[in-house]
Amino acid sequence: MSLPDHPQVQPICVRPQGAHLVGSTTFDDCGSTFRTATSVLGSRLKRVPDGEVGERFHWIAFQPNRLSATVGLERVGDTPIVINPGAPVELDVRQLRLAPGTEASALELPSLGYADAAIDSWAEFERLRTEGVIPAQTRFMVALPTPLATVSSFIWADDRPAVEPVYEAALALELDRILTAIPHDSLAIQWDCAVEFGFLESADAYRVGAFEPWWEDLFGGLIERAARQAGRVPDSVELGFHLCYGDSGEKHFIEPKDASNLVKFANALVKASPRALQFLHLPVPIERDDSEYFAPLAELSLSEGTELYLGLVHREDGVAGAERRIAAAAQFVSAFGVSTECGFGRAPKDQTVPLLETHAAVSVGW
């Protein structure tokens, strides 16, 4: 990746408050994520994820492995498509389809893995918080994909309309288990919206392929689905959304021309959501420290009390790059915290601590 040449770093005119960790880190266990993140970021961090360790390290890519155990679903193709050969957990990302004669309503999906992982990580979080390693006011954040992500990525196109409600119900059961096991005043739920922007940007560019909707009103259907997920989280639990353009190989699947679609989606979601959002995260590509990218933020309409985090921290240009992007963003939005554009579990293993230190260097605590 080639970076722009900026020999002079302009001083930032606003100091962001707070830092947000989107989800994944490069640590091998949740305890390392909890201890290191809270140690480096201190009062900047209101919520901390478990780092999406184990099979979740590549976001939703483990879901086909889970779903392949379902009677009535079969893999498409005979040759595995493994995206991480030699890893402790090999992920075969071949799509699945309904077996001949199978009705989607008859499917009984297995555990999707999200509740088991959250409950296991919560036990470590609670232990470390009791010991004083994690500050008492810090919440445990569980990041979940919207159902659309897995269905549009790993279900055969012809079967997506029928399978979507079945998968959505299964993910709702995962969430219910999390809500039952973890005290609500210690919990935050983050919904990850990534494929939603694949649909939006593909439509804008008249592309066809994986991001073809199976419903008539593209934008309305996306917002309706996201708002429905928001409504599954009770008011007693903090709720946030991570809007994303993907992070496969540390690259977006589509580079946004500016923040217009992010703002359009966020404003519609806030209006449609049956409950308030506590936080919202928007990505910022590394190449964009120009006013044009950030200008749409002037139209962002968040409810009072909703924290905004901009994913403008990148490992490749550290503090200097983050400060350029902060200065550009501050022309259009006055209050925000900092983050990376996505989880950084796919970054080099030695980059997690430097990334956390960059967050700390360019922000202040609450």
Long-range contacts (C-beta under 8 A, 24 or more apart in sequence): 1-286, 1-316, 3-286, 3-287, 3-316, 3-317, 3-321, 4-287, 4-289, 6-289, 6-320, 6-321, 6-324, 9-320, 9-323, 9-324, 10-323, 10-324, 10-327, 11-323, 11-327, 12-323, 12-326, 12-327, 12-330, 12-362, 13-327, 13-330, 14-326, 14-330, 14-334, 14-335, 15-362, 15-363, 15-364, 16-310, 16-326, 16-336, 16-337, 16-338, 16-362, 16-363, 16-364, 17-44, 17-335, 17-336, 17-337, 17-363, 17-364, 17-365, 17-366, 18-44, 18-45, 18-46, 18-307, 18-309, 18-337, 18-338, 18-363, 18-365, 18-366, 19-44, 19-45, 19-309, 19-337, 19-338, 19-339, 19-359, 19-360, 19-363, 20-45, 20-47, 20-279, 20-281, 20-307, 20-309, 20-337, 20-338, 20-339, 21-45, 21-47, 21-48, 21-49, 21-141, 21-339, 21-343, 22-49, 22-143, 22-190, 22-242, 22-244, 22-281, 22-311, 22-339, 22-340, 22-342, 22-343, 22-344, 23-49, 23-51, 23-52, 23-59, 23-143, 23-190, 23-192, 23-242, 23-342, 23-343, 23-345, 24-49, 24-51, 24-52, 24-56, 24-57, 24-59, 24-343, 24-344, 24-345, 24-346, 25-49, 25-51, 25-52, 25-343, 25-344, 25-345, 25-352, 26-51, 26-344, 26-345, 26-347, 26-348, 26-349, 26-351, 26-352, 27-51, 27-53, 27-352, 28-53, 29-53, 30-120, 30-121, 30-124, 30-125, 31-124, 31-128, 34-124, 34-125, 34-128, 34-133, 34-134, 35-128, 35-133, 35-134, 36-352, 36-353, 36-356, 37-356, 38-133, 38-134, 38-135, 38-138, 40-353, 40-356, 40-357, 40-359, 40-360, 41-356, 41-359, 41-360, 42-135, 42-360, 42-365, 43-135, 43-365, 43-366, 44-337, 44-359, 44-360, 44-363, 44-364, 44-365, 44-366, 45-138, 46-137, 46-138, 46-139, 46-279, 46-307, 46-366, 47-138, 47-139, 47-140, 47-141, 47-188, 47-238, 47-240, 47-279, 48-125, 48-134, 48-138, 48-139, 48-140, 48-141, 49-140, 49-141, 49-142, 49-143, 49-190, 50-117, 50-118, 50-121, 50-124, 50-125, 50-140, 50-142, 51-345, 52-143, 52-343, 52-345, 53-117, 53-121, 54-89, 54-117, 55-89, 55-91, 55-113, 56-113, 56-117, 57-89, 57-345, 57-346, 58-83, 58-84, 58-91, 58-345, 58-346, 59-145, 59-192, 59-194, 59-247, 59-343, 60-145, 60-149, 60-150, 60-153, 60-154, 61-91, 61-93, 62-89, 62-91, 62-113, 63-112, 63-113, 63-150, 63-154, 64-91, 64-92, 64-93, 64-94, 64-95, 64-96, 64-154, 65-91, 65-92, 66-110, 66-111, 66-112, 66-113, 67-96, 67-109, 67-110, 67-150, 67-154, 68-92, 68-96, 69-110, 70-96, 70-107, 70-108, 70-109, 70-110, 71-107, 71-108, 72-98, 72-99, 72-102, 72-106, 72-107, 73-97, 73-98, 73-99, 73-102, 73-107, 74-98, 74-99, 76-156, 93-154, 95-153, 95-154, 95-155, 95-156, 96-154, 96-155, 96-156, 97-155, 97-156, 97-158, 97-159, 98-156, 98-159, 98-162, 98-163, 103-162, 104-159, 104-162, 104-163, 104-165, 104-166, 105-162, 105-166, 107-163, 107-166, 109-166, 109-167, 109-170, 111-174, 112-170, 112-171, 112-174, 113-174, 114-142, 114-144, 114-171, 114-174, 114-175, 114-178, 115-173, 115-174, 115-175, 115-177, 115-178, 115-181, 118-142, 118-178, 118-181, 118-182, 119-177, 119-178, 119-181, 119-182, 122-181, 122-182, 126-186, 139-186, 139-187, 139-188, 139-238, 140-182, 140-186, 140-187, 140-188, 141-187, 141-188, 141-189, 141-190, 141-240, 142-178, 142-182, 142-187, 142-188, 142-189, 142-190, 143-190, 143-191, 143-192, 143-242, 143-343, 144-171, 144-174, 144-175, 144-189, 144-190, 144-191, 144-192, 145-191, 145-192, 145-194, 146-191, 146-192, 146-193, 146-195, 146-196, 146-225, 146-226, 146-229, 147-171, 147-225, 147-229, 148-195, 148-196, 148-222, 148-225, 149-192, 149-194, 149-195, 152-195, 152-198, 152-199, 152-210, 152-211, 153-195, 153-210, 157-212, 157-214, 160-214, 161-214, 164-214, 172-232, 175-232, 175-233, 179-233, 179-234, 179-237, 184-234, 184-236, 184-237, 185-236, 187-237, 187-238, 188-237, 188-238, 188-239, 188-240, 188-278, 188-279, 189-233, 189-237, 189-238, 189-239, 189-240, 190-239, 190-240, 190-241, 190-242, 190-279, 190-281, 191-226, 191-229, 191-230, 191-239, 191-240, 191-241, 191-242, 192-241, 192-242, 192-244, 193-226, 193-241, 193-242, 193-243, 193-244, 193-265, 194-243, 194-244, 194-245, 194-246, 196-222, 196-226, 196-243, 196-265, 197-243, 197-244, 197-245, 197-254, 197-256, 197-261, 197-262, 197-265, 198-246, 198-253, 198-254, 200-261, 200-265, 201-245, 201-254, 201-256, 201-261, 202-254, 204-261, 205-254, 219-264, 219-268, 222-265, 223-265, 223-268, 223-269, 223-272, 224-272, 226-265, 226-269, 226-272, 226-273, 227-269, 227-272, 227-273, 227-274, 230-269, 230-273, 230-274, 230-275, 230-277, 231-273, 231-274, 231-275, 233-275, 235-275, 235-276, 238-278, 238-279, 239-275, 239-276, 239-277, 239-278, 240-277, 240-278, 240-279, 240-280, 240-281, 240-307, 241-266, 241-269, 241-277, 241-279, 241-280, 241-281, 242-281, 242-342, 243-280, 243-281, 243-282, 243-283, 244-283, 244-341, 244-342, 245-283, 245-285, 245-341, 245-342, 246-342, 247-341, 247-342, 247-343, 247-346, 248-346, 249-346, 250-346, 250-347, 252-283, 252-285, 255-285, 256-283, 256-285, 256-293, 258-292, 258-293, 258-294, 258-295, 258-296, 259-293, 259-294, 259-295, 259-296, 259-297, 260-296, 262-296, 263-296, 263-297, 263-299, 263-300, 266-300, 266-302, 267-299, 267-300, 267-301, 270-301, 270-302, 270-303, 270-306, 276-303, 276-305, 276-306, 277-302, 277-303, 277-306, 278-305, 278-306, 278-307, 279-306, 279-307, 279-308, 279-309, 280-306, 280-307, 280-308, 280-309, 281-309, 281-310, 281-311, 281-339, 282-308, 282-309, 282-310, 282-311, 283-311, 283-341, 283-342, 284-310, 284-311, 284-312, 284-325, 284-329, 284-341, 285-341, 286-314, 286-316, 286-317, 286-321, 286-341, 288-325, 288-328, 289-321, 289-324, 289-325, 289-327, 289-328, 290-328, 291-328, 291-331, 291-332, 293-328, 294-328, 294-329, 294-331, 294-332, 294-333, 295-331, 295-332, 296-332, 297-329, 297-332, 297-333, 298-332, 298-333, 300-333, 307-337, 308-333, 308-335, 308-336, 308-337, 309-336, 309-337, 309-338, 309-339, 310-336, 310-337, 310-338, 310-339, 311-338, 311-339, 311-340, 311-341, 311-342, 312-338, 312-339, 312-341, 313-338, 313-339, 313-340, 313-355, 313-358, 313-359, 313-362, 314-340, 314-341, 315-340, 315-344, 315-347, 315-348, 315-351, 315-354, 315-355, 315-358, 318-354, 318-358, 319-358, 319-361, 319-362, 322-358, 322-361, 322-362, 323-362, 326-362, 337-363, 338-362, 338-363
